[in-house]
Amino acid sequence: MTGHLVVDVAALSGAVGGSDCSPLTLSQDSPAPLIDALLRRVPDVAAMTREAIVGELPVYAVLEPTVLERDLARSIECCLRSGNGGCAMIDDVKCDEPAVIGATRVRQGISVDEMLREWRIAVGMVISHAQLLSRNLGIADAAVLAFVQAALTWSDLAMVAASDAYRRTEVACRFAEEKRASFVRDVLLGTISGAELAIQADAHGLDPAGSYVAIRALLMPGMSRRKLEWALGFHGASQRTSGLCAVVDGCVAGFLSERPSGELDVVAGAGPAVPLDEMAASYRLATRALITAQKFGMRGVQDISSVGLRAATVADPEVGKAMRTRYVGPLRDSGSAQELLTTIDAYLACGMNVERTAKQLYVHQNTVRYRLARFEELSGCDMHNVEDLFGIWWALKCR
């Protein structure tokens, strides 16, 4: 006898929302053995589903694997039980899970389209496993078809529930984000009173008496704001740091309880750790570090100590102009200005070592010595004089 599937769509829709207790009725060709086998394999199916999702949707790679697998396992179990026969009731499992997932994905920075693609991948993985297991268990094709129809019906309604929850949460989060961004800007710019700072810090889950590091990072092509925030440590269930961020003048700016660690492919500046009521000073230094790093092509999270005197060359262009007039100006009529400047730059970068400079420039050591002497002759400087060396370095960095 060919099996058939009877699905009460209205009851199922209510069950997805978590309000009704309605069974899905299957014929005597119920795929219960198949579903039982799949339920025993939920952790494995969830793990493989996560790998498939991350492979197709790289944005999911920043989510904690165990957390994502847990979410997927709950959804897969809910999907499987929706196709169970007999007296299995939909509210036997957490069938408000689709709405929970929808709200969670908003907070994780996953777009609604990405969430729906995640869902389709998960359902496709469940169906693929069902087809494979049905052959091994000798399940009739009609029973497999009944299960697939039930799973797809539940999936359609679950995606509606997830999408509705996503949009409701998105509106609420947008309002909360505006309030949070306003607070972040006030803290970074020092425009909030001490009493209000303590109240709002506590409301945002921060330690009003703790120390934080100001961060300002450049939004670069090819990296979304959310990805940059994740890289810096502003999000993530397993992180040890806490902090807040917002977009300020086209950059991701905020403060963290710990400075970002590791070699990050970002262009960012960090200030010193200070109390929240002194964050404006830390933010100014973070901004100087970022501007300097951007000018000199430095990657990673830089601070004033790592950019060093380069920050001074950026902050005081008039001095740089004077140094260029003093040390570079006399070379203009020589016909070899660029060659001499390239050699001097390499010489300083190589620790004033003639042999290393020659290797870097692919020239003879005597050629390096000649160019150094020629530069001294034209500029009237002494390469052994510390003040001259500092002035030359400043002039070269201001090019």
ZAMARGU-4260 file (C-alpha; in steps of 0.2 Angstrom, whole numbers, plus 5000, padded with zeros to 4 digits):
<rodrens>
0) 5000/5000/5000 | 5007/5017/4995 | 5009/5029/5010 | 5002/5046/5010 | 5005/5061/5021
5) 4992/5071/5029 | 4999/5088/5036 | 4988/5100/5045 | 4996/5116/5039 | 4987/5128/5050
10) 4991/5117/5065 | 5009/5116/5060 | 5010/5135/5058 | 5003/5137/5075 | 5015/5124/5082
15) 5030/5133/5074 | 5025/5148/5083 | 5024/5138/5099 | 5006/5140/5103 | 4997/5124/5098
20) 4999/5105/5101 | 4995/5097/5085 | 5001/5080/5078 | 5007/5077/5060 | 4998/5061/5055
25) 5006/5049/5043 | 4999/5033/5035 | 5004/5015/5040 | 5020/5017/5030 | 5026/5029/5043
30) 5045/5033/5042 | 5047/5031/5061 | 5062/5019/5060 | 5071/5031/5048 | 5067/5046/5059
35) 5073/5037/5074 | 5089/5032/5065 | 5092/5051/5060 | 5088/5057/5078 | 5102/5046/5084
40) 5114/5054/5072 | 5109/5072/5075 | 5126/5078/5082 | 5135/5071/5067 | 5122/5078/5055
45) 5124/5095/5063 | 5143/5094/5062 | 5143/5090/5044 | 5129/5103/5041 | 5140/5117/5049
50) 5155/5112/5038 | 5144/5114/5023 | 5136/5131/5028 | 5154/5138/5032 | 5160/5132/5016
55) 5146/5141/5006 | 5144/5155/5018 | 5160/5162/5024 | 5152/5174/5036 | 5147/5159/5047
60) 5166/5155/5050 | 5167/5169/5063 | 5153/5160/5074 | 5159/5149/5088 | 5158/5131/5080
65) 5150/5123/5095 | 5137/5136/5097 | 5132/5135/5078 | 5132/5116/5079 | 5120/5117/5095
70) 5108/5128/5085 | 5108/5117/5070 | 5106/5101/5081 | 5090/5109/5089 | 5083/5114/5072
75) 5087/5097/5064 | 5079/5088/5079 | 5063/5099/5077 | 5063/5096/5059 | 5064/5077/5061
80) 5051/5076/5074 | 5039/5086/5063 | 5039/5071/5052 | 5036/5058/5065 | 5021/5047/5065
85) 5009/5040/5077 | 5005/5052/5092 | 5021/5062/5091 | 5017/5080/5096 | 5025/5095/5089
90) 5027/5103/5106 | 5037/5088/5112 | 5052/5098/5106 | 5057/5116/5106 | 5047/5121/5091
95) 5049/5139/5095 | 5067/5136/5089 | 5065/5144/5072 | 5060/5161/5080 | 5075/5159/5092
100) 5087/5156/5078 | 5079/5171/5068 | 5082/5183/5083 | 5100/5176/5086 | 5106/5178/5068
105) 5101/5196/5069 | 5113/5199/5084 | 5126/5189/5076 | 5126/5200/5061 | 5120/5187/5049
110) 5109/5194/5035 | 5091/5187/5032 | 5096/5180/5015 | 5111/5171/5023 | 5100/5164/5037
115) 5088/5157/5024 | 5102/5149/5014 | 5108/5141/5030 | 5091/5134/5033 | 5090/5127/5015
120) 5107/5119/5017 | 5102/5111/5033 | 5086/5104/5027 | 5095/5097/5011 | 5108/5089/5022
125) 5094/5080/5032 | 5085/5074/5017 | 5102/5068/5010 | 5105/5058/5025 | 5087/5052/5025
130) 5089/5045/5008 | 5106/5036/5012 | 5099/5029/5028 | 5083/5023/5020 | 5092/5012/5008
135) 5103/5004/5022 | 5087/5001/5033 | 5076/4995/5018 | 5063/5009/5021 | 5050/5010/5007
140) 5051/5024/4995 | 5033/5029/5000 | 5039/5031/5018 | 5054/5041/5013 | 5043/5053/5002
145) 5031/5055/5016 | 5046/5061/5028 | 5053/5072/5014 | 5036/5080/5012 | 5033/5083/5030
150) 5051/5090/5033 | 5049/5102/5018 | 5032/5108/5024 | 5039/5111/5041 | 5054/5119/5034
155) 5044/5132/5024 | 5033/5137/5039 | 5049/5137/5050 | 5058/5149/5038 | 5042/5160/5039
160) 5043/5160/5058 | 5062/5163/5058 | 5060/5178/5045 | 5046/5186/5055 | 5057/5185/5071
165) 5072/5191/5062 | 5063/5207/5056 | 5055/5210/5073 | 5072/5208/5081 | 5081/5219/5068
170) 5069/5233/5072 | 5072/5232/5090 | 5091/5230/5088 | 5092/5245/5076 | 5084/5256/5090
175) 5096/5248/5103 | 5111/5251/5091 | 5107/5269/5089 | 5107/5271/5108 | 5123/5261/5110
180) 5132/5271/5096 | 5127/5287/5104 | 5134/5281/5120 | 5150/5275/5112 | 5153/5292/5103
185) 5150/5302/5119 | 5163/5291/5129 | 5176/5293/5115 | 5173/5311/5113 | 5172/5315/5132
190) 5155/5323/5130 | 5146/5313/5144 | 5145/5317/5162 | 5153/5306/5175 | 5136/5301/5183
195) 5128/5297/5166 | 5143/5288/5161 | 5142/5276/5176 | 5124/5273/5173 | 5125/5269/5155
200) 5141/5259/5157 | 5132/5248/5169 | 5117/5247/5158 | 5128/5241/5143 | 5136/5227/5154
205) 5152/5237/5156 | 5162/5239/5172 | 5161/5258/5176 | 5177/5256/5186 | 5187/5246/5174
210) 5200/5251/5162 | 5197/5250/5143 | 5208/5252/5127 | 5202/5264/5114 | 5201/5257/5096
215) 5199/5265/5079 | 5200/5254/5063 | 5199/5258/5045 | 5184/5251/5035 | 5193/5243/5020
220) 5186/5237/5003 | 5182/5218/5004 | 5179/5218/5023 | 5162/5221/5030 | 5159/5231/5046
225) 5153/5216/5055 | 5168/5206/5050 | 5180/5220/5055 | 5171/5221/5072 | 5173/5202/5074
230) 5192/5202/5070 | 5195/5216/5083 | 5186/5206/5096 | 5169/5216/5099 | 5159/5200/5097
235) 5159/5182/5100 | 5152/5171/5114 | 5169/5164/5119 | 5179/5180/5120 | 5186/5186/5137
240) 5185/5204/5132 | 5171/5216/5133 | 5167/5232/5125 | 5157/5242/5113 | 5159/5250/5096
245) 5151/5261/5083 | 5154/5269/5066 | 5163/5286/5069 | 5169/5296/5054 | 5169/5281/5043
250) 5179/5270/5055 | 5174/5257/5067 | 5178/5265/5084 | 5175/5259/5102 | 5184/5252/5117
255) 5188/5235/5123 | 5194/5228/5140 | 5209/5221/5132 | 5219/5226/5116 | 5216/5215/5101
260) 5229/5201/5100 | 5237/5191/5086 | 5242/5196/5068 | 5226/5204/5062 | 5224/5209/5043
265) 5217/5226/5048 | 5223/5244/5049 | 5219/5250/5066 | 5225/5261/5080 | 5224/5257/5099
270) 5226/5269/5114 | 5232/5265/5131 | 5221/5257/5144 | 5212/5270/5154 | 5196/5272/5164
275) 5180/5276/5154 | 5180/5294/5160 | 5198/5296/5152 | 5193/5287/5136 | 5194/5303/5125
280) 5213/5305/5128 | 5215/5286/5123 | 5205/5288/5108 | 5215/5303/5102 | 5231/5293/5103
285) 5222/5278/5094 | 5217/5290/5080 | 5235/5297/5079 | 5241/5279/5078 | 5228/5274/5064
290) 5232/5290/5054 | 5251/5286/5055 | 5249/5268/5051 | 5238/5272/5036 | 5250/5284/5029
295) 5265/5272/5031 | 5256/5257/5025 | 5257/5248/5042 | 5245/5233/5045 | 5238/5226/5061
300) 5234/5235/5077 | 5246/5249/5080 | 5249/5261/5095 | 5259/5276/5097 | 5274/5266/5103
305) 5274/5255/5088 | 5272/5269/5075 | 5285/5279/5085 | 5292/5295/5078 | 5282/5293/5062
310) 5267/5300/5071 | 5276/5316/5074 | 5280/5317/5055 | 5262/5316/5052 | 5256/5328/5065
315) 5269/5341/5061 | 5270/5343/5042 | 5278/5360/5043 | 5293/5353/5052 | 5294/5340/5038
320) 5293/5353/5025 | 5308/5362/5033 | 5318/5346/5034 | 5315/5342/5016 | 5320/5360/5011
325) 5336/5358/5021 | 5341/5340/5016 | 5332/5336/5000 | 5332/5353/4992 | 5350/5354/4988
330) 5349/5338/4978 | 5336/5344/4965 | 5349/5351/4952 | 5361/5336/4954 | 5352/5325/4941
335) 5354/5310/4953 | 5342/5315/4967 | 5331/5300/4967 | 5345/5288/4966 | 5354/5296/4981
340) 5338/5297/4991 | 5334/5279/4988 | 5351/5274/4994 | 5350/5285/5010 | 5333/5277/5014
345) 5340/5260/5012 | 5355/5264/5022 | 5345/5270/5036 | 5333/5255/5035 | 5348/5243/5035
350) 5355/5250/5051 | 5368/5261/5042 | 5377/5245/5037 | 5385/5247/5020 | 5386/5229/5016
355) 5367/5225/5019 | 5363/5241/5009 | 5373/5235/4994 | 5364/5218/4995 | 5347/5226/4996
360) 5350/5238/4981 | 5360/5225/4971 | 5375/5237/4969 | 5393/5236/4974 | 5398/5242/4992
365) 5409/5256/4985 | 5394/5262/4975 | 5385/5264/4991 | 5400/5273/4999 | 5401/5285/4984
370) 5382/5289/4985 | 5383/5293/5004 | 5398/5304/5001 | 5390/5313/4986 | 5374/5316/4997
375) 5385/5323/5011 | 5393/5334/4998 | 5377/5341/4990 | 5367/5343/5006 | 5381/5349/5017
380) 5377/5337/5031 | 5387/5324/5041 | 5380/5306/5041 | 5389/5303/5058 | 5380/5318/5066
385) 5364/5312/5076 | 5355/5328/5073 | 5358/5327/5054 | 5353/5309/5054 | 5337/5313/5063
390) 5333/5327/5051 | 5337/5316/5036 | 5326/5303/5042 | 5312/5315/5045 | 5314/5322/5028
395) 5313/5305/5020 | 5297/5300/5030 | 5288/5316/5024 | 5290/5312/5005
</rodrens>
